[in-house]
Amino acid sequence: MDEYTQKVFEHFRNPRNVGVMDEADGIGKIGSEDCGDYLVMYIKVDENEFIEDIKFQIYGCVAAIATSSALTEMAKGMHIDEAVAITEEDIIKYLGGLPEEKIHCSVLGAQCIKSAVLDYYQKKLQTNEDI
């Protein structure tokens, strides 16, 4: 556990933006509910396509929880095009590093935000809104 930065521990102990979002504009899911890490992310998007709110639920390790929390802090207020460009390296840098064997956890958040934005666009298509 000494390999984690203080910022990782802070996001693990006090994760930001945890919870379910009723009437989310987009919902992303990544991982396996049956085994391993599983992440669900909810986004609320304003009329200019900026993320005005973001929440997550996760089943996972210290790194998975911390990276998901960090991602929500990074993405909140961003345009969705910027948010989907967040990489695992961006998340790791934001947290001040991760042990090599835990880097795969940062992929969850980076993939899940893309899944949530894709869901947002699919919902817009179904309601025939302009994209």
C-alpha positions, -999 to +999 in steps of 0.1 A: +000+000+000+030+023+003+031+025-035+000+047-036+002+085-035-016+106-009-039+118-037-049+082-045-056+075-009-076+108-006-098+098-036-102+062-022-111+073+013-133+102+001-144+095-034-161+124-052-194+122-072-204+088-060-240+077-065-268+071-090-282+098-112-319+098-119-326+109-155-290+107-166-284+118-202-259+091-207-249+059-187-217+040-193-209+005-179-176-013-180-162-044-164-179-075-151-205-077-124-196-113-118-159-109-111-134-081-109-139-044-112-172-030-124-180+006-130-212+025-139-210+062-148-238+086-152-236+120-170-259+150-172-251+172-203-262+208-208-276+223-240-240+231-251-228+196-245-208+203-214-209+178-185-228+196-158-229+166-134-213+132-133-218+103-108-203+068-105-208+035-088-180+010-086-171-024-073-133-025-072-100-020-055-083+011-041-070+021-075-103+015-093-122+036-068-095+064-068-092+066-106-130+067-111-133+095-085-105+114-102-120+110-136-153+125-124-134+155-110-115+159-143-145+156-166-170+177-147-175+210-166-157+197-197-173+196-231-181+159-240-155+160-268-128+169-243-141+143-217-138+114-241-103+124-249-092+118-213-067+090-213-055+065-186-022+084-186-041+117-179-058+100-149-026+085-136-008+119-139-037+136-121-033+112-092+005+115-091+011+079-103-001+044-097+018+011-091+025-006-124+002-036-115-027-012-109-025+009-141-052-013-157-077+002-132-073+036-148-086+022-181-120+016-165-128+053-161-113+063-195-134+037-212-166+043-192-168+080-199-167+071-236-195+045-231-216+072-213-211+097-241-220+071-267-252+063-247-259+101-247-256+102-285-277+071-290-305+086-268-303+118-288-307+098-321-337+080-307-354+112-298-345+127-332-326+156-316-299+174-336-264+161-330 
